[in-house]
Amino acid sequence: MENYIRQYDDCRQNEKPFCTNRCPFHMDVLDFQTKMANNNYNAAYKTFRNAVAFPEVVAALCSEYCADVCPRAAIDQSVQLHLLEKTCVARATKKDPTDYNIPIKQRKVAIIGAGGSGLACGMRLAQKKYDVTIFEKADRVGGTLPELLPAELVDNDIKRQFQFETYTLHLNREIGSLEELADQGFEAVYVATGKDGFDFGVLCQEGFHCLQQGNQAVFAGGSLAGRDKVKAIAEGLDMAWSIEVYLKTGKLEYPESGKEDRVVVRREQLSFTAPVIPGESGIYTDEEASAEAARCIRCQCDACMVYCDVSLYHKKWPLKIRDEVMATVAASESMLHKSPARRMIGTCTQCGLCTEVCPSQIDVGGMLLEARKMLHKQGKMPGAYHQFWLRDMEFAGSDDAAITKPAPETESCEYAFFPGCQLGAADPDYVTAPYRWLLEKNSSTGLLLRCCGLPAEWAGDEALHQQELDQIRKDWESLGKPTLIMACAACLKHFKSALPDIPVVSLYEILDQWQEESWPNHRKEEIFSVFDPCTARNNQSIQEAVRKLSNRCGTSWEELPQGDRHGCCGYGGHVSEANGDYARFIAKQRIGLSENPYLVYCINCRDIFRAEGKSVHHMLDLLFGIEKEEQPLPNLTERRANRVLLKETLLKEIWGETMSKKPEAGQYRLILTPALQEKMNRLKLLEQDLSEVIAGGEKSSKKTFNKEKQTYSAYKEMGHITCWVEYRRLNPDDQKEETPIEVLNVYTHRMKIKLEGVWNGIKIDTDL
């Protein structure tokens, strides 16, 4: 976990945009633009004034340092921030500064020179309630500013900004040496004597214009150091910061300057938008101000908030995610230990897009997966998040559904088909049709039918995951170590990572390579958008094979606007159990990428998108005509049955064998409404689960009877959940097990029920 946390040292979340970074005042331009876009001129004025000290003066003199670095300059024209500043100053009605009521500090600071730089430094320190004295050899303040601007504008701005501050001003007073200031008890001095002014030897210092003489620190800057008028004011504010640091710590420090621009602009935001030109007054109307401020693309490093579903849905930036994850996985035996991110940790689909889009390549997904492993070791991972999928993985690898066999009349094979566990669960023909084709092309192609073990990894159970990998390796070795032909991109990617010594190739690459003639097309009338699964992102060989196959069967298709740079369909990481709303949010994000029907080559993408109402077809439908028109998606019980049927069909048709044993059916014949079956899908319950609950209630008398509804309610603890079923026999007088039972409702929770020795007035066995 430490390695993942260390990545965040390079996170650019808080990096300043180009304009702020280049602005000598470091103004929060994004905040200013937002307020201007909303015509909130008083609030914008406050942001501007707090940054520049003298807003009227700076607005009039601003040289637009930000214009050259604005990304819009390369497209149309940089955002006209100087016009927005002038509009803000002209239209604000509340311009008085804040009167800070803070304790007076008995630390004396001298300012030599009452030009823009010296005044800015003095005002900022006076606001902090330091004892400030300004010495000016002329008979007025402002230096050369009145020569550049109307004297009234300069005087009014200075008076307004100083109106609540206490300081001492000495006009017609020239300082001859620093010693006389030291004798008066000044601990810090800022030399701002203007262009060609006397520097008291401070400018000779290497690196920074500051030195320490005894107990006195001396700083120099502004026009004296060659700054223009605006930068001179900004440097005065910076020197106020340096002086305060010295007074607090005794250290001489300079503010950072020339910081590298590290923000990465999303180019897709940049489209031509003409700049707004104000009237003769040069001041924007409300509509014009809003329009010009809206041209700002708000440069900030926000790729994670745009592309990462975890950040987007939870509205949390990576640093916030990091902090909550660390608080959650911190080892603690306290019952009051906070776990703010436990559900969020369970909502990462492990698509890997976050690392690719992040300019610092921070692997948020890797950190969240590591957090799952840590929670599992601590016994804090909510078992209900992954219970169904681990049971499903177990069934896929059981004698009821798994097959490890070489091709008929062979003992070992060069290739073996690995369809994965979900393809045949959706429809057995998705496995039987391509396997028959593979055998026609290469009669020695074997079959390895089971789960790839990803559910265990997603659950954070490293021991179980390794156990699954060991069994896969054993099965692969028994087949003669063949190249596995992978129908599922997730399985292929997982094998490359977890079992790198097992050679793998995509089914679609083989379909493209092993058949020279054209393929038939079963969906010629439609124009598709090809949706690449997240696990095939950047896998050019698979993507190219799919597109070549589409072309060879005459299909019309288009690329999605962002190509393969999208996240998961919502299946990855089994996030639906941690947060069903989040999983549906992801699915809707993906299906909104194009109005065209989708062409997919991941069965999970197909099923999830179709469940959300999207027209979508699998690549194998085009090639083999598998899909039955208007066939509804199978429910979980039917998917389990499809796996059994798949094994039975393959054994009979390929090897001429009879399946020796089938899984036992549920004990009762249940009557379920479509709405209830849909609810069971959401709760990840099988009909067999309901049958076990009812059987447990019937045999142990742990059931309640509702006289008004004439129904029974029974429960059973099933791993990490407790399942309740409300039911009634259609013929109450017939107590035979084969009597149809109508299920009225079902629900689950994670609470454990502690029984006493008596239930409904009857002594019971609490171990049942």
N, C-alpha and C positions, 0 to 999 in steps of 0.2 A: 504493500500500500504506500510505503514511503516514496517509492519511485513515481507513482502516479501523482502523489501530492506535490512532489518536487517540480513536476511539469508546470504547475500553476505559477511558478516564479516568473515565467515568461508570458503569462496571460496578458492580453492587451485590452482587457475589458475597460480599464480606467484610463487608457491612453487618450490624450487630448486630440481633437480633430485638427486638421491642417491649419485652419484659420486661427484657432485658439493657440496652437503651438507657435505660429508665426507672429501673433499679435504681441507687441512689446508689453502689453498689460495683462496678457494671459486671460482675457475676458472669456467667460463662459458663453460662447457664441450660441450654442444650441439652446440654452435657456433664454437668451435674448431673442433669438429668432422665434421661438415658440410664443413668447409673450407678444411680439410684434405681429405674428400671424393672427393672434386673437385680438388685436387692437388694444391690448392692455398696456397702454403707453406709460402709465405711472409705474407699474411693476418693471417694465423694460428699462425705464429711466433709472430705477434703483439699481438694477443689475449693472447698467452701464456706469453709473456714478461710482458704485463701490469698486469697480475695476480701475477707472481712469482718474479718479479724484476730482478733476475739473471737467465735467461733461460738456459744458458750453464751449470751452476752449478746444478740447480734444476733437469734438465733432466738427469744428470749423477747420482744424488743421490736419486731420487724419490723412495720411498718405496712402491708405489702403495697402498695407503690407500683406494683407491676407489675399488680395486679388490674384497674385501670381500663383499661389498654391491651391486655389479653389479648383476642384476637379472639373467644374463647369467651364472653366476657361478654355478647355480643349474641345468643348462641344458647341457652346453658344457664347456665353459671357459669364464671368464670375458673378456670384451673387453680389449685388451692389450694397454692401454692408454700410458703406459711408453714407449713402442716401437714407438708409434705414435709421442710422444713428442721428442724422440731422432731423429726420421726421420725428423720431422719439423725443429729441430735445425740444423741438418746436411744439409738439402737441401734448406733452406731459403737463399736468396741472398741479401736481404735488412734487415740488423740487427741493424742499428743505431736507437736509440730511438728518440722520437719526441722532438724537441726543443720548449718547451712551452714559448710563449712570453706573460707573465702575470706580473702584477705589483709586485714589491718587497715588502715584508711585514717586518715591523720593529719589529719583535718579535723574541727573541733569544731562541734557543733550544740547549741544550748540550746533546751529546751522549757519554756515558762512555763505551768504548769498540768498537773496529773496526772489530769484527768478523762478521759472516753472518747476525746475528740479528741486531746488531748496524748499520751496513752499510745499510741494507734494510730500517730501520727506517729513517736514515739520508737521504738516497736518495729520499724516498717518500716525506719527508718534504722539501727537497731542490727543488724538482720539483714544489712544491707549493710556492716556493720563500720565505720560511722562512729563517732566519739567523741561519744556522746550523753550529755547531762546534763539531768535533769528537775528543775525547781524547783516545789515545791508548798507553798503557804502553810498548808495544813491539816496535820493529823497523820496522814492516811491518803490512799491513792490511790483513784481511781474517781469523784471528784467527787460528783454527785448520783445516780449509778447505784444505790448501795445503798439509796437511798430508794424506788426503783422496783422493784427486784428483791431477792430474798434476798441478804444480804451475803455469805453463804458461796458462792453461785453466782458472784457478781462476783469475789470474791477468788480463788477456785479457777481461774476462767478466765484472769484476768490472770497469776497465777503460772505456770500451765501454758504459756501462750504466750510468756512471758519467760524460761522456765527455762534456755534455752541461750544467752541473750544477755547481753553485757557492757555495762553502762551505769551511770551514777551517778545516784542518786536523793537529793535533798535535801528532806526533809519539814520543815514549819514554817519554810519559807524564802520570804519574799516579796521579789520583785525590785522595786526602787524606780525604776530607770531602765535604759535600754538601754545607757548608757555603761558601767555597771559590768560588763556582759557583754562589751562590746567590749574593755574593759581586760583581761578574762580570756582573750582570744583566740578568742572564739566568732565564727565567720564567718557563721553563719546562725542565726536565731532564729524559733521558731514561738510566737506568742502565742495561748494557748488558755485564757484565764482564766475561761471560763464566762459564763453569762448575767449581764448587768450588770457584768461584770468590767472592769478597766482595760485599754484597748486600746493604750496608748502612742502614740496618734495614727495608728495604721495604718489603722483603719477609715475615716478621712477621705479616703483616697486614692480617686481616681476609677477606676472600672472594676474593678480588682482590689485586694484587701486586702494589698498588699505595697509596700515601699519599700526604697530602698537608702541607707544612711548610711555614707559612706566606704567601707570594705572589708567592711561588714556588710550583709546582706540580712535584712529582717524581714518575716515573713508572719503573718497572723492569720486565724482561722476558728473553726469549731465553733459551740457555743452562743453564744459571744461575738458571732458574726455573725448570730444569729437562727435557727440550724439546730435541728431537733429532735434528740433523743439519737442516733438511728440515723444521720441525715445528718451529725451532728457527728463521729461515728467515721469515716464515709466521707470527710469533708473532711480529717480528720487524715491519712488515707492519701494523699489527693490532694496535700496540702501536702508530704508526704515526697517525692513525685515532683518537685514544683516546687523543693524545696530541693536535691535531687540534681542537677537540671538546672543550677541556679545554681552549685553547687560544681564542676560539670564544665565549664560553658561561660561562666559569668559573666553569663548572661542571666536576667531575671526572666520566667518563663512560668507561666501558669495552665493546668490541665487543661481540655479542652473540656467545656462543660456545655450542656444543653438542645439536644443534637444532633437534627436532624430525623429522624423515622422514615421511612426510605426502603424498607423491606421491603414487598413486595407479597404479600398473602396470596392463595393459591388458594382461592377460596370453595368449590370442589367438595369440599374436604377437610372442610368444616364440616357435620357432621350432629349432631343432638342426642345427647349422651352425658352422662348424669346424673353429677354429682360424687359422689365416694366419701366417705362420712361415717364417720369412725373411731368407736371406742367411747368410753366415758366418759373414758378416759385421754387422749384426743386424739392418740394415737400409732397410726399405721397398722400393721397386720400386713403380712407380706411380700406377700400377695396384694393387699391394699388399696393398698399403696405402688406396686406395679407397675401396677395399674389406674388410679390417679390420675395417675401419671407418663405413662401411655400416652395420656391425654386431651390431652396437649400435641401440637399439630400441627406443632411444630418450625418456627416461623416463620423462614423465610429465603428469600432470592431464589433460587429453584431452578427457575424455569420452564424454563430451558434444559435442566436435567437431566431434566425430566419430558417435555418436548415434542420436544427436539432429538435426533434419532437418533444424531448424531455424539457428542454428550456422553454420552448414555445408554449406548451400546454400548461406547465407549472408556473410560467412567467418568472423564471428564476435564472439569473446569470450564473455562469460557471463558478465564480468564486463563492456565491451563495450556496450552490449545490455542494461544492467541496466542503464548506464549513458544516453543513447539515449532515453530510455523509460521515464526516469525522466524528461529529457528536454522537451519531447513531452507532457506529461500530466501536467506539471507545469501550474497552472492557470495564464492566462495572457489575457488582453483585447487588447494587441497590435497587429496590423495587421502584424507586422514584426516578431512576435514570431515564433521561429523555431520549426518545428515538424519533426525531422529527422527520427523518428521511426514509423510514423503513418501507413505506408504501412507494415512495418515489424510486427507491432502489429497485423495486420490483417492476417498474414501468419502463425500463430500458429495453428496446428490442434488439440491441446488439447489432445494429445495422452497420456501424463503423463510419457513418457519414460525418460525424462530428470531428473526427481526426482529420479527415480529408479537407474539410472546408475551413478548419482553423488554421490561420497563418502560422501559429506556433505549434500546430499538430498536437494539441492537448487531447489525450484519449479519455474523454469523459466516460464513454462506454466501458472501457477497460477498468476504470476505477470502480464503476458501479457493479461490474461482474465480480471484481475482487471483494467488494463489500458484501455481496451475496455469500461468497465463500466464507468470509469472516463471520457473518451472522449465523451461517449454518454450523460452523465450529462452536460458536458460543451458545447454540441452541435457541437463538433468537429469531431465526428466519420463520416467518409465518408459514407453517406447513401447508395451509390451505391454498397458498399461492401456486403450489406445484404438485399437490397430491394427485390430481386427476392425470396430469401429464406423465408423472412417474409410473402410475398404474398402467397408463396407456402404453408406455415404453415397455413395461414388463410384459404386457399381453402381446405386443408386437414381436417380442423375442421368445415367446413361449411355444410349446409344442402345438398350440392351437392355431398359430399364424405363421411361424417362422419356417423357412426352408433353406437348407444349405446342401445343394446337390450339383454335381457336375452334369453336363448334358447327357442325354441317354446314350448308353453304350460307351461311355468314356469314364476314365478314372480321375483325370486332371484336365485342366482347360487353360487356354491362353487368355481367354476373356471370361468374365462372369458379370451378369446383369445385377446391379444393385438398385432396385427401384425406390428404396426408402419405405417408410411406414405409412405415409399419408396418401400416396398415389392410389394404391389399391383400396384403401379405405373409402376414398371418394367414389370409385367405380372399379371393379376388378378388371374391366377391359382395358383400363389405362396401363395395366401391367401385362396382361396376356397378349394384347395385340402387338406391342413392340417386341415382346420376348419371342413370339412366333417369328416375327420378321428377322430378328437377330439370328435365330436358329437357321432360317433359310439362307442367310448370308454366310454364317459361320456355324456349322452344325456342332461344334465343340464348345459353344458358349454355355457356361454354367449359370447357376442362379444363387444369389445370396440375398435372401429376403428377411429383413429384420429392421429394427431402428438403428440409426447411426450413433445414438448415445447423447445427442445434444440436449435432450430434456434434463439429463442429470447435470450437465455443465451449467445450464441455465438456472437450475435449482441451487447451484453452489455446492453440490455434494460431490466433492472431489473423489472420494473413495468409490462411490457408486459409478461415477463417470469412468474411472480407471477400470473398474470391473467390466463395464460394457465394452470398453476398448479392447480389453484382454480377450473377451469372448469373440469379438469381431476378428481380431488377429488370428485366433485359433481356427475360426471357420474359414478364413481366407487361406491359411496355410493348408488346411485339409483339402482345399480345391486345387492345390498346386501353385499357389501364389500368383493367381492370374491378374491381369489388368482389369480393374472394376469399371464397368460402364455405368455411370451415375445418372439417374433420371432427375435427381433433385440437386439444384445448385447449392443448397444449404449443406447437404450431405457431402458434396464434393469439396466445398470450402473447408468443412470441418475435418475431413480426412486429411487434406493437405496440411492442416495445422496440427492435428492431434495424432495422425498416423502417417507421417510423411514418407515412410518407406513403402507404403502400399501405392502402387501406380494406379492413377485414376484418369478417366477421360469422360467427357460429357456425352450422354446419349445423343444429343443433337449434333455433336461433331461426328459421331459414328453414322448417324442417319444421313448426314451430308456426304460423308466420305464413301460409304459402302453402297450407295445407289447412284448410278450414273444417269439413269433416265429421269424424266420429270415425275413429280408426285401428283396424284389426283388432288383436286381441290373440292372440299365439301362446303366451303363458305365463300363462293366467288363474288356474291353480290355486295359484300360489305367492304368498307375502307376502315382498316384498323389503325390504332396507335399501338406500337409495340411497347409493352411495359416490361422492362428488365427487372427481375427480382433484386433486392438489395445485395444478396449473396453473389450475384453475377456482375456487380458493378466493377468496372475496369477489367473484366475478363473478356478481352477482345475476341478470343477464339470461340467462346460460346456464343457471344452476341452476333458475331459474323455468321456462324453456322445457322442460327435461327433465322437471320434475315435472308440468307441464301436459300434456305428451305422454303421460306415464304415466297420468294421470287420464283422458285422452281415449281411451285404449285399454283402460280398465277394469282397470288393474293395481292391486293392493293393495300399498302401500309404506309404509315408516316411515323416519324420520330416524335417523341414528346418534346415540348419546348425546352426542357432542361436535360434532355437525353436521359442518362441513367443516374443523374445526380438528384435523386430523391431518396427518401427514407424507406422504411419497411412498410409492408401492407398492414401490419398490426399483429402478425402471428409471432414474429420473432420474440424470443425471451419469455413467451407465454404470458404476456402482460395482461391479458383479459381478466385473469383471476385477481390480480392486484388492483386493477382499476378498469372496469368494463367501459366506462365512459371515455376513458383515455384511448382504449383500443378502437372504439368507434370514431373518435376524433381523428385518429391517424388514418383510418380507412377513408373517411370523407376527404381528408387532405389529399390523398393519393388519387381518388377517383375524380377529383376536381381538376386534374392536370389537363384533361382533354375531354371534349364532348364525344369523340369517336368511341366506338366499342373498343375494348382492349384485346390485344392478342398477348397472352401470357404463356410462360413455360414453367410456372411454379403452381402446383395445385392449391397451395394455401392462398396465394394471391387470387386465384380464380374463385375459390369458395368464399373468401372474405368479401371481395368486391361484389360478387353476385348477391350475397346476403344483404348488401347495402343498396341493391337495386341497379347496379351497374351492368350493362351488357358486356359480357366478357367471354372469351373462348380460349381454350387451351390449344397449344400448338399441336398436340397429338390428335385433337379433334379435326384439324385441317388435314393431317396426314393419313389418319386411319378411320375417320368418320365415326368416332366413338360416341360422341354426345347424342343423347336421345332428346328430341325436341320437347320442350316444356317440362323436362324432368326436374322435379324439385331437388334441392340439395338433401342428401341423406342426413338424418339426425345422428346423434352419437351412438345410439343403440344399433342403428342400421350400419354405421361405419364399422362398428365392431363385427357385425355379422358379415359385412363385405370382406373383411380380412379372412375370416374362416372360409367363406365361399371361394375366395381367391386361391387359398392353399388347396382346397378340395379340387378345384377346377384344374389347376396346374398339375397336381399329382396324377389326375386321371388322364388329361389330354396329352401331357408331355411324356410322362414316365409310365403311364398305364397302371398306376397304383391307386389303391383305395385308402382314403384317410382313415386310419385305424381308430382314432378317437376324436370326438367333437366335444366342444365345451357344453356343459349342461345348460339347458334353457332355464329361464326363471321359473320359480315354483308355482306361480299363479299366472292365470291369463288375465292381463290387465287391460282395462278400457281407458284410453287416454284421449282427451280432446287435443286438436292441433295447438291451441293456445298453451295447454299444459306441457305438451311436448317441446314447444319453443322455450318455455320457462325451464324445463329440465336441461335443455341445451345450455342456457345461460348459467345454470347452477352446476353444470358438468356432472349430471346424473344419468345413469343408464336405467333401463327398465329392470334389469337384474338387481340394481341397488334398491329400488322401490320394493321389489319382491322380497328381498332380504329383510327390509324394515318391517314389512307386514308379517312375514313369517316369525320374526323375533317377537313381535307384539302378540301374535296368536299363541305361540308356544309358551311364553313366559307370563302371559296375562299382563304385561306391561303396556297396557293400552287404556285409553279413556273412551267413554261412550257419551255422545251428545244426543240426549233424548229428543230434543227439538228437531235436529236435522237427521236423526237416525244414522249417524256416522261414527266411525271409530277413528282415533288418532293414536298412532304408534311412533316410536322413535328408535333409532339405533345409532350408536357412535361408530363412525366409519373413519378411522384414522384421525385426522385433525378436525373433522367436522361432525356435527350431529345432525342427522337427517330426520325430519318429521313427515309423515304421510297421513293425510286424511282420506278415508276410504269407506266404502260400504259394499257388502255383497248384494248382488242383484236379487238373489234369493236368500234372504236371511236365515231361512230354516234349513238350507242346504249347507253343511259345514265341510263339504269335500273340497280338497285343494284345487280341483280343476274347475270349480265354480267361478264364473267370471266375476272379477272385482272391479268396481268403478272407482277410479282415483279422482278425488275432487280437488285436492290441493297438495302441494309439496313445498317445503322450504328447508333451509339449512342455516346453521349458525355455528360459531366456533366455541361456544361455551360447553363445558363438561357438566354432566348431571350426576350429582352424588346421591345415590339412593340410600334410603333407610331400609330397614328390614320389612317394612310394610308398605304396600302399594294398593290404594283403593280398598283398604281394610283387609287385604290378604297378605299373609306372610309370603315373601318371595326370596329367591336366590339373587343376591345383588351382584353376583359374578356374571350373570347372563347379559 
